[in-house]
Amino acid sequence: MYHLRFPFGKSISNISARTQTVPPEEISIDELRRWIRSPGTLDEVDLFRIHQSIERHEAHLRSLAHGINQVQMERTSGGGCCGLLRKADHSTLLQEDRERIDASLQLRKSLLAPIRRLPPELLSEIFAHCLPNKRFVTPSPTSAPLFLGQVNALWRNISMSTPKLWSSMEISHELCKPDRLLPLMETWIARAKERPLSLSIKGGILSAETPQARWLASLFRQHTARWQHLRFELPKDVLPIFMSSLSLPMLETFEIYSSGGLTEAWMYDLSNVLCSALRLHHFAWDNDVWQIFPLRLPWSQLTRLMLNTAVSFDQCLTILGESHVLTHVSFQNVSVVGVSSHDPISLPGLISFVISIHEDADNDLAFFLDLLTLSNLREFLLNCHVWPHEAMASFLRRSQCPLESFNLFFPPVTETEIMECLEIVQATLEELTIQDGIEGVITDCILDHLTAAGDNHRILCPNLQVIALYDCILCTSGRYAKMIESRLNPRLHTPTMKVVEIYENEVELEKLKELRKQGLILKIYSISGQPLDLLPEEMARLNELREEGLVLRQAYGTFRGEADD
């Protein structure tokens, strides 16, 4: 009968997989725990013992593997029924012992991992790169910085003493109960030491009647000299508790999402606070109530501006005329009629322009466009219900801008007018969106011009890589898919089509699905505008394209979070 002998003189008959004793020279469990929790404490003797322990474990595994093979060979060579059952039990015990010894081996090998020998300063820098890639960090035990402190004592000490890990925070009603917010914020701010701070408060987490709101506001006001980035999404009765009569010398970005609107008196106080913020360069206001307030901000120092509150073309022109260094601007609710005389405006630094116009103010669009020259514009999004074609074409020709993204929502534009605009910007255009202006504005005619048909064929918009057409296609069956397929040819001397966006009810959808096997990413939306799930391989490819520099703009251009770069 085969009788397996183990290292250390134990036989399988008296070994338990869970109670095996450790020889005196072997590393104890207490030592292992201490070393794992406190990297960097190993001396030369400790390292020698770890290497010896690894060698013994590897020898043990080799012996176990030999024993398992021997038992299996005896099972296949025959024997009595009882013998087979006993060998099966032996084999199971050996397998369990091998798994346990291998786990113990990997634990010892981890003690020699290079990351455990890194100096604290380098670990601290690595930890900073573990933070979520966004401006405001939501505290979570499953992500940095909190997660880093759960690895071992050294990592905990380093993470807690690295201020940059704790200088940003986002709190919301999903995070914790209001009575836990104050100690959470106090801990975060204390660990940030003297670094500038970033704070986002969102959702219906506070009301003016609660003591928690006053406590948090008091803590907020104690550190006014350190706030660098602020975003508030709070009821209108809570905002004044935080922002009245402050000096914010470090403030660079301020975003406010006012539920229920704002009072004119409080808007006046806020304007005073922001006008004294000499570093402020980004302002966003999303107001869910139709209100008209005179806006007073340090326009000349702003580089990014997003207003989703009622404004007139007159206000827009006044703002643009005073905002000489703007790079991104979004007017999302131009709904007030009336425009007065203004001088022409040239903004050579503006690269993104989003404007959404209410029907009441549509008729002032031509006058507005005639005053603008935007020579470096790369993204243009227009949501309107009129199409002053002469003014639009003149604006594009006058600006001679390297437009890369051209997005039109609901304008009553004709195919001929679209063709003329595309001819003006075709050399640089990479992304085109058209939605539901006039049904059937995209026909075989424009698709023929967009189709790649050979080396000598002149193709409209040769650099087009993303196209989104919603409720505007009226072409011969399969003609749209044929155009897309022509631009998937890898032998083209121009960039190939990467992404097509379309509604789920479009008749061309099934033919477009067949192009996925050629590398096309097909983003399908429901009629309500909800994105349907991408295929896993499409999601992976989309991430690759983003890493390579392809930018897929958000349809409504709020650039929330876009300033995180």
C-alpha positions as CSV (number, residue, x, y, z in Angstrom):
1,M,0.0,0.0,0.0
2,Y,1.3,3.5,-0.9
3,H,2.1,5.5,2.1
4,L,2.9,9.2,1.4
5,R,5.4,10.9,3.6
6,F,5.4,14.7,4.0
7,P,8.3,17.0,4.7
8,F,8.7,17.6,8.4
9,G,8.1,13.8,9.0
10,K,4.3,13.9,9.0
11,S,2.2,11.2,7.2
12,I,-1.2,11.6,5.7
13,S,-2.7,9.5,8.4
14,N,-2.0,12.1,11.0
15,I,-2.2,15.3,9.0
16,S,-5.3,17.5,9.2
17,A,-5.6,20.1,6.4
18,R,-6.7,22.7,8.9
19,T,-4.6,21.8,12.0
20,Q,-1.1,21.1,10.7
21,T,1.4,22.3,13.2
22,V,4.1,24.8,12.2
23,P,7.8,23.8,12.8
24,P,9.7,26.0,15.1
25,E,11.9,27.4,12.3
26,E,8.8,28.3,10.1
27,I,7.3,31.8,10.1
28,S,4.5,32.1,12.6
29,I,1.0,33.4,11.7
30,D,1.6,36.4,14.1
31,E,4.8,37.4,12.2
32,L,3.0,37.1,8.9
33,R,0.2,39.3,10.0
34,R,2.6,41.9,11.4
35,W,4.6,42.0,8.2
36,I,1.6,42.2,6.0
37,R,0.1,45.0,7.9
38,S,3.3,47.0,8.2
39,P,5.4,46.8,5.0
40,G,8.9,48.2,5.1
41,T,9.8,46.6,8.5
42,L,11.7,43.6,7.1
43,D,15.5,43.3,7.9
44,E,18.0,40.9,6.3
45,V,17.3,38.1,8.7
46,D,13.5,38.4,8.0
47,L,14.1,38.3,4.3
48,F,16.3,35.2,4.6
49,R,13.6,33.5,6.6
50,I,10.9,34.4,4.0
51,H,13.1,33.0,1.2
52,Q,13.7,29.8,3.1
53,S,10.0,29.5,3.9
54,I,9.1,30.0,0.2
55,E,11.6,27.2,-0.8
56,R,10.0,24.8,1.8
57,H,6.5,25.6,0.6
58,E,7.6,25.0,-3.0
59,A,9.2,21.7,-2.0
60,H,6.0,20.7,-0.1
61,L,3.9,21.5,-3.2
62,R,6.2,19.3,-5.4
63,S,5.8,16.5,-2.9
64,L,2.0,16.9,-2.9
65,A,1.9,16.9,-6.7
66,H,3.9,13.7,-6.7
67,G,1.6,12.1,-4.2
68,I,-1.5,13.1,-6.1
69,N,-0.2,11.6,-9.3
70,Q,0.8,8.4,-7.5
71,V,-2.7,8.0,-6.0
72,Q,-4.3,8.6,-9.3
73,M,-2.1,6.0,-11.0
74,E,-3.0,3.4,-8.4
75,R,-6.7,4.1,-8.9
76,T,-6.4,3.5,-12.6
77,S,-4.4,0.3,-12.1
78,G,-7.3,-1.4,-10.4
79,G,-7.8,-2.7,-6.8
80,G,-10.7,-3.5,-4.6
81,C,-13.7,-1.3,-4.1
82,C,-12.8,-0.3,-0.6
83,G,-9.2,0.5,-1.7
84,L,-10.6,2.8,-4.4
85,L,-12.8,4.7,-2.0
86,R,-9.9,5.1,0.4
87,K,-7.6,6.4,-2.4
88,A,-10.3,8.8,-3.5
89,D,-10.4,10.1,0.1
90,H,-6.6,10.4,0.1
91,S,-6.6,12.3,-3.2
92,T,-9.2,14.8,-1.9
93,L,-7.2,15.4,1.2
94,L,-4.0,15.9,-0.9
95,Q,-5.9,18.4,-3.2
96,E,-7.1,20.4,-0.3
97,D,-3.7,20.4,1.3
98,R,-2.1,21.6,-2.0
99,E,-4.6,24.5,-2.2
100,R,-3.9,25.5,1.3
101,I,-0.1,25.3,0.9
102,D,-0.3,27.3,-2.4
103,A,-2.3,30.0,-0.7
104,S,0.3,30.2,2.1
105,L,3.0,30.3,-0.5
106,Q,1.4,33.2,-2.4
107,L,1.0,35.1,0.9
108,R,4.8,34.8,1.5
109,K,5.7,35.8,-2.0
110,S,3.5,38.9,-1.6
111,L,5.9,40.0,1.2
112,L,8.6,40.3,-1.5
113,A,6.4,42.3,-4.0
114,P,8.3,45.4,-5.3
115,I,5.5,47.8,-4.3
116,R,6.2,46.9,-0.6
117,R,9.7,48.3,-1.0
118,L,8.6,51.7,-2.5
119,P,9.4,54.8,-0.4
120,P,6.4,56.5,1.2
121,E,6.8,59.6,-1.0
122,L,6.4,57.5,-4.2
123,L,3.5,55.6,-2.7
124,S,1.8,58.9,-1.9
125,E,2.1,60.0,-5.5
126,I,0.8,56.7,-6.8
127,F,-2.2,57.0,-4.4
128,A,-3.0,60.4,-5.9
129,H,-3.4,58.7,-9.3
130,C,-5.9,56.2,-7.8
131,L,-8.5,58.9,-7.2
132,P,-11.6,58.8,-9.5
133,N,-11.1,60.8,-12.7
134,K,-13.5,63.6,-11.7
135,R,-13.3,66.9,-9.9
136,F,-15.5,66.0,-7.0
137,V,-14.8,62.7,-5.2
138,T,-17.6,60.8,-3.5
139,P,-16.5,59.1,-0.3
140,S,-16.8,55.3,-0.7
141,P,-15.2,52.3,1.1
142,T,-14.6,50.7,-2.3
143,S,-12.6,53.5,-4.0
144,A,-9.8,55.8,-3.2
145,P,-9.0,57.4,-0.8
146,L,-10.9,55.4,1.8
147,F,-10.2,52.0,0.2
148,L,-6.4,52.6,0.3
149,G,-6.5,52.7,4.1
150,Q,-7.9,49.2,4.3
151,V,-4.9,47.4,2.8
152,N,-2.4,47.6,5.6
153,A,-1.2,49.9,8.4
154,L,1.5,51.5,6.3
155,W,-0.9,52.3,3.4
156,R,-3.4,53.7,5.9
157,N,-0.8,56.0,7.5
158,I,0.4,57.2,4.1
159,S,-3.1,57.8,2.7
160,M,-4.2,59.7,5.8
161,S,-1.1,61.9,5.7
162,T,-1.4,62.7,2.0
163,P,-3.5,65.9,1.8
164,K,-4.2,65.8,-1.9
165,L,-6.2,62.7,-1.4
166,W,-8.7,64.5,0.8
167,S,-9.0,67.9,-0.8
168,S,-12.1,67.1,-2.9
169,M,-15.5,65.8,-1.7
170,E,-19.0,65.3,-3.1
171,I,-21.9,64.7,-0.7
172,S,-25.4,63.7,-1.5
173,H,-28.5,62.1,0.0
174,E,-27.4,58.8,-1.3
175,L,-24.1,59.0,0.6
176,C,-25.3,59.1,4.2
177,K,-27.8,60.6,6.6
178,P,-27.6,64.4,7.3
179,D,-26.5,63.9,10.9
180,R,-23.3,62.1,9.6
181,L,-22.3,64.8,7.1
182,L,-20.7,67.1,9.6
183,P,-18.2,64.6,11.1
184,L,-17.5,63.3,7.5
185,M,-16.7,66.9,6.2
186,E,-14.6,67.7,9.3
187,T,-12.5,64.5,8.8
188,W,-12.0,65.3,5.1
189,I,-11.0,68.9,5.7
190,A,-8.7,68.0,8.5
191,R,-6.8,65.5,6.4
192,A,-6.5,67.9,3.5
193,K,-4.5,70.2,5.9
194,E,-3.8,73.5,4.1
195,R,-4.6,72.5,0.5
196,P,-7.3,74.3,-1.6
197,L,-10.7,72.5,-1.2
198,S,-13.3,71.3,-3.7
199,L,-16.9,70.7,-2.5
200,S,-20.1,69.5,-4.2
201,I,-23.4,69.2,-2.4
202,K,-26.2,67.8,-4.4
203,G,-29.7,66.5,-4.0
204,G,-32.4,67.2,-1.4
205,I,-30.1,66.4,1.4
206,L,-30.6,69.6,3.5
207,S,-33.4,72.0,4.3
208,A,-33.1,75.4,6.0
209,E,-35.1,74.2,9.0
210,T,-32.6,71.5,10.0
211,P,-29.7,72.2,12.4
212,Q,-27.5,70.1,10.1
213,A,-27.7,72.8,7.4
214,R,-26.6,75.5,9.8
215,W,-23.7,73.3,11.2
216,L,-22.5,72.5,7.7
217,A,-22.8,76.1,6.6
218,S,-20.8,77.2,9.7
219,L,-18.0,74.7,8.9
220,F,-18.1,75.8,5.2
221,R,-17.7,79.4,6.2
222,Q,-14.7,78.6,8.5
223,H,-12.7,77.7,5.4
224,T,-13.7,80.4,2.9
225,A,-10.1,81.2,2.1
226,R,-9.5,77.7,0.8
227,W,-12.5,76.9,-1.5
228,Q,-11.3,76.4,-5.0
229,H,-14.1,74.5,-6.8
230,L,-17.7,74.7,-5.6
231,R,-20.9,73.0,-6.9
232,F,-24.2,73.4,-5.2
233,E,-27.5,71.6,-6.0
234,L,-29.7,72.8,-3.1
235,P,-33.1,74.3,-2.5
236,K,-33.3,78.1,-2.8
237,D,-33.8,78.5,1.0
238,V,-30.6,76.7,1.8
239,L,-28.2,78.4,-0.6
240,P,-28.1,81.8,1.2
241,I,-27.1,80.1,4.4
242,F,-23.8,79.0,2.7
243,M,-23.0,81.9,0.3
244,S,-24.2,85.2,1.8
245,S,-21.5,87.9,2.4
246,L,-18.4,85.8,1.7
247,S,-14.9,86.4,0.4
248,L,-13.6,83.5,-1.7
249,P,-10.1,84.5,-2.8
250,M,-9.2,81.0,-4.1
251,L,-12.4,80.3,-6.0
252,E,-11.9,79.2,-9.6
253,T,-15.1,77.4,-10.6
254,F,-18.7,77.8,-9.3
255,E,-21.7,75.8,-10.4
256,I,-25.1,76.3,-9.1
257,Y,-28.2,74.2,-9.8
258,S,-31.1,76.0,-8.2
259,S,-34.2,73.9,-7.4
260,G,-37.2,76.3,-7.2
261,G,-35.3,79.3,-8.5
262,L,-33.6,82.1,-6.7
263,T,-34.7,85.4,-5.2
264,E,-33.5,88.6,-6.8
265,A,-32.0,89.7,-3.5
266,W,-30.0,86.6,-3.1
267,M,-28.8,86.7,-6.7
268,Y,-27.6,90.2,-6.0
269,D,-25.6,88.9,-2.9
270,L,-24.2,86.1,-5.0
271,S,-23.0,88.5,-7.7
272,N,-21.2,90.5,-5.1
273,V,-19.4,87.4,-3.8
274,L,-18.4,86.2,-7.3
275,C,-17.3,89.6,-8.5
276,S,-14.8,89.7,-5.7
277,A,-13.4,86.2,-6.6
278,L,-10.4,87.3,-8.7
279,R,-9.5,83.8,-9.8
280,L,-13.0,82.7,-10.9
281,H,-12.9,81.5,-14.5
282,H,-15.8,78.9,-14.7
283,F,-19.4,79.7,-13.9
284,A,-22.5,77.5,-14.5
285,W,-26.1,78.2,-13.5
286,D,-28.9,75.7,-14.1
287,N,-32.2,77.2,-13.1
288,D,-35.4,75.1,-13.3
289,V,-37.7,78.2,-12.9
290,W,-38.3,80.8,-15.7
291,Q,-36.8,83.9,-14.1
292,I,-35.2,87.0,-15.6
293,F,-32.5,88.6,-13.6
294,P,-29.8,91.1,-14.6
295,L,-26.6,89.1,-14.4
296,R,-23.5,90.6,-12.9
297,L,-20.3,88.6,-13.0
298,P,-16.6,89.2,-13.7
299,W,-17.1,88.4,-17.4
300,S,-13.7,89.5,-18.5
301,Q,-12.0,86.7,-16.5
302,L,-14.3,83.8,-17.4
303,T,-13.2,81.1,-19.8
304,R,-16.2,78.8,-19.4
305,L,-19.8,79.8,-19.0
306,M,-23.0,77.8,-19.0
307,L,-26.4,79.5,-18.4
308,N,-29.5,77.4,-18.4
309,T,-31.7,80.2,-17.2
310,A,-33.9,82.6,-19.1
311,V,-31.8,85.2,-21.0
312,S,-32.3,87.4,-24.1
313,F,-30.1,87.8,-27.2
314,D,-29.4,91.2,-25.9
315,Q,-28.0,89.8,-22.7
316,C,-26.0,87.2,-24.6
317,L,-24.4,89.9,-26.8
318,T,-23.6,92.0,-23.7
319,I,-22.0,89.0,-22.0
320,L,-20.0,88.0,-25.1
321,G,-18.9,91.6,-25.7
322,E,-17.3,91.6,-22.2
323,S,-16.0,88.1,-22.1
324,H,-12.8,88.4,-24.1
325,V,-11.1,85.1,-23.0
326,L,-14.0,82.7,-23.3
327,T,-13.2,79.2,-24.6
328,H,-16.6,77.5,-23.9
329,V,-20.0,79.1,-23.8
330,S,-23.5,77.6,-23.5
331,F,-26.7,79.6,-23.6
332,Q,-29.4,77.0,-23.1
333,N,-32.5,79.1,-22.6
334,V,-32.6,82.1,-24.9
335,S,-36.3,82.8,-24.4
336,V,-36.6,86.6,-23.9
337,V,-37.5,88.7,-26.9
338,G,-35.6,91.8,-27.7
339,V,-32.3,92.9,-29.0
340,S,-30.7,96.3,-29.2
341,S,-27.8,97.7,-31.2
342,H,-24.4,96.1,-30.6
343,D,-20.9,96.4,-32.0
344,P,-19.6,93.3,-33.9
345,I,-18.0,90.8,-31.6
346,S,-14.9,88.7,-32.3
347,L,-13.9,85.9,-29.9
348,P,-10.7,84.2,-31.4
349,G,-10.4,82.0,-28.3
350,L,-13.9,80.5,-28.3
351,I,-13.8,76.8,-29.3
352,S,-17.2,75.6,-28.1
353,F,-20.5,77.4,-28.7
354,V,-23.9,75.9,-27.6
355,I,-27.1,77.9,-28.0
356,S,-30.7,76.7,-27.5
357,I,-33.4,79.1,-28.4
358,H,-37.1,79.2,-27.4
359,E,-39.6,79.8,-30.2
360,D,-40.5,83.3,-28.9
361,A,-36.9,84.5,-29.5
362,D,-36.2,82.7,-32.8
363,N,-36.6,85.8,-34.9
364,D,-33.6,87.5,-33.3
365,L,-31.2,84.7,-34.3
366,A,-30.2,86.3,-37.7
367,F,-29.3,89.6,-36.1
368,F,-27.3,87.7,-33.4
369,L,-25.3,85.7,-35.9
370,D,-24.5,88.7,-38.1
371,L,-22.6,90.2,-35.2
372,L,-20.4,87.2,-34.4
373,T,-17.0,86.1,-35.8
374,L,-15.6,83.0,-34.1
375,S,-12.4,82.2,-36.0
376,N,-11.3,79.2,-33.8
377,L,-14.7,77.6,-33.2
378,R,-14.5,73.8,-33.2
379,E,-17.9,72.8,-31.8
380,F,-21.2,74.4,-32.7
381,L,-24.6,73.2,-31.4
382,L,-27.8,75.0,-32.3
383,N,-31.3,74.1,-31.1
384,C,-33.9,76.4,-32.7
385,H,-37.1,76.4,-34.7
386,V,-36.1,78.9,-37.4
387,W,-33.2,78.8,-40.0
388,P,-31.9,82.1,-41.1
389,H,-29.8,80.5,-43.8
390,E,-28.1,83.6,-45.2
391,A,-27.0,84.7,-41.7
392,M,-25.8,81.2,-40.9
393,A,-23.8,80.8,-44.1
394,S,-22.3,84.2,-43.7
395,F,-21.3,83.5,-40.1
396,L,-19.5,80.3,-41.2
397,R,-17.7,82.0,-44.1
398,R,-16.8,85.0,-42.1
399,S,-15.4,83.0,-39.2
400,Q,-13.5,80.5,-41.4
401,C,-13.3,78.4,-38.3
402,P,-11.9,74.8,-38.1
403,L,-15.3,73.4,-37.2
404,E,-15.1,69.7,-36.1
405,S,-18.5,69.2,-34.6
406,F,-21.7,70.6,-36.2
407,N,-24.9,69.8,-34.4
408,L,-28.4,71.0,-35.5
409,F,-31.5,70.2,-33.5
410,F,-35.0,71.0,-34.9
411,P,-34.2,73.8,-37.4
412,P,-36.4,73.8,-40.6
413,V,-33.4,73.5,-42.8
414,T,-33.5,72.2,-46.4
415,E,-31.1,69.7,-48.0
416,T,-29.7,72.4,-50.2
417,E,-29.0,74.6,-47.2
418,I,-27.4,71.7,-45.3
419,M,-25.2,71.0,-48.4
420,E,-24.0,74.6,-48.5
421,C,-23.1,74.7,-44.9
422,L,-21.2,71.4,-45.1
423,E,-19.3,72.7,-48.1
424,I,-18.1,75.6,-46.0
425,V,-16.8,73.5,-43.1
426,Q,-16.1,70.2,-44.8
427,A,-12.3,70.3,-44.6
428,T,-12.3,69.9,-40.8
429,L,-15.7,68.4,-39.9
430,E,-15.5,65.2,-37.9
431,E,-18.9,65.0,-36.3
432,L,-22.4,65.8,-37.7
433,T,-25.7,65.7,-35.9
434,I,-29.1,66.6,-37.4
435,Q,-32.4,66.0,-35.7
436,D,-36.0,66.4,-37.0
437,G,-35.8,69.8,-38.7
438,I,-37.8,68.9,-41.8
439,E,-38.7,65.3,-42.3
440,G,-36.7,63.9,-45.2
441,V,-34.0,66.6,-45.3
442,I,-31.4,63.8,-45.9
443,T,-32.1,62.2,-49.3
444,D,-30.1,60.2,-51.8
445,C,-28.7,63.5,-53.1
446,I,-26.7,64.4,-50.0
447,L,-25.8,60.8,-49.4
448,D,-24.3,60.5,-52.9
449,H,-22.0,63.5,-52.0
450,L,-21.0,61.8,-48.7
451,T,-20.2,58.5,-50.3
452,A,-16.6,57.5,-50.9
453,A,-16.4,56.0,-54.4
454,G,-12.7,55.8,-55.4
455,D,-9.4,57.6,-55.1
456,N,-10.3,60.4,-57.6
457,H,-13.8,60.8,-56.3
458,R,-14.4,64.1,-54.5
459,I,-16.1,63.2,-51.2
460,L,-18.0,65.7,-49.1
461,C,-16.6,66.0,-45.5
462,P,-13.7,63.6,-46.0
463,N,-12.8,63.6,-42.3
464,L,-16.3,62.7,-41.0
465,Q,-16.1,60.0,-38.4
466,V,-19.3,60.4,-36.3
467,I,-22.8,60.9,-37.8
468,A,-26.1,61.1,-35.9
469,L,-29.3,61.5,-38.0
470,Y,-32.6,61.5,-36.2
471,D,-36.0,61.6,-37.9
472,C,-34.6,63.3,-41.0
473,I,-33.7,60.4,-43.4
474,L,-35.8,59.9,-46.5
475,C,-33.7,57.8,-48.9
476,T,-33.8,54.8,-51.1
477,S,-33.8,51.6,-49.1
478,G,-30.3,50.7,-48.0
479,R,-28.8,54.0,-49.4
480,Y,-27.8,55.4,-46.0
481,A,-26.1,52.1,-45.0
482,K,-24.3,52.0,-48.4
483,M,-22.9,55.5,-47.7
484,I,-21.7,54.4,-44.3
485,E,-20.1,51.2,-45.7
486,S,-18.2,53.1,-48.3
487,R,-16.5,55.1,-45.5
488,L,-15.5,51.9,-43.7
489,N,-13.0,51.0,-46.3
490,P,-9.5,50.8,-44.6
491,R,-7.9,51.7,-47.9
492,L,-9.3,55.1,-47.9
493,H,-6.8,58.0,-47.7
494,T,-9.1,59.7,-45.1
495,P,-10.3,58.7,-41.7
496,T,-12.9,55.9,-41.7
497,M,-16.4,56.2,-40.2
498,K,-16.3,55.2,-36.5
499,V,-19.7,55.8,-34.9
500,V,-23.3,56.0,-36.2
501,E,-26.1,57.2,-33.9
502,I,-29.7,56.4,-34.8
503,Y,-33.2,55.9,-33.4
504,E,-34.4,52.3,-32.9
505,N,-37.4,52.8,-35.3
506,E,-35.3,53.9,-38.4
507,V,-35.9,51.7,-41.4
508,E,-32.1,51.7,-42.1
509,L,-31.2,50.2,-38.7
510,E,-31.2,46.6,-39.7
511,K,-28.8,47.2,-42.6
512,L,-26.6,49.3,-40.4
513,K,-26.4,46.4,-37.9
514,E,-24.7,44.3,-40.5
515,L,-21.8,46.8,-40.6
516,R,-20.8,46.1,-37.0
517,K,-18.7,43.2,-38.2
518,Q,-16.6,45.8,-40.2
519,G,-15.8,47.7,-37.0
520,L,-18.7,50.3,-37.0
521,I,-20.0,51.3,-33.6
522,L,-23.7,51.6,-33.7
523,K,-25.3,53.7,-30.9
524,I,-29.1,53.1,-30.8
525,Y,-31.5,55.3,-29.0
526,S,-35.1,54.7,-28.1
527,I,-37.8,57.2,-29.3
528,S,-37.7,58.8,-25.9
529,G,-34.0,59.5,-26.3
530,Q,-32.7,56.8,-23.9
531,P,-29.5,55.1,-25.0
532,L,-29.9,51.4,-25.6
533,D,-27.1,49.1,-24.4
534,L,-24.0,48.9,-26.6
535,L,-22.5,45.5,-27.4
536,P,-19.5,44.8,-25.2
537,E,-17.1,44.9,-28.0
538,E,-18.5,48.2,-29.1
539,M,-18.1,49.6,-25.6
540,A,-14.4,48.5,-25.6
541,R,-13.8,50.0,-29.0
542,L,-15.5,53.3,-28.0
543,N,-13.2,53.5,-25.0
544,E,-10.2,52.9,-27.3
545,L,-11.3,55.7,-29.6
546,R,-11.7,58.1,-26.7
547,E,-8.2,57.2,-25.5
548,E,-7.0,57.9,-29.1
549,G,-8.5,61.4,-29.0
550,L,-11.9,61.0,-30.6
551,V,-14.3,63.3,-28.8
552,L,-18.0,62.5,-28.7
553,R,-19.7,65.6,-27.6
554,Q,-22.7,65.6,-25.4
555,A,-25.9,66.5,-27.3
556,Y,-26.9,69.3,-25.1
557,G,-23.5,70.7,-24.3
558,T,-23.9,71.5,-20.6
559,F,-20.3,70.4,-20.1
560,R,-21.1,69.4,-16.6
561,G,-17.9,67.7,-15.4
562,E,-16.2,68.6,-18.7
563,A,-14.0,71.1,-16.9
564,D,-12.4,68.4,-14.9
565,D,-9.4,68.4,-17.1
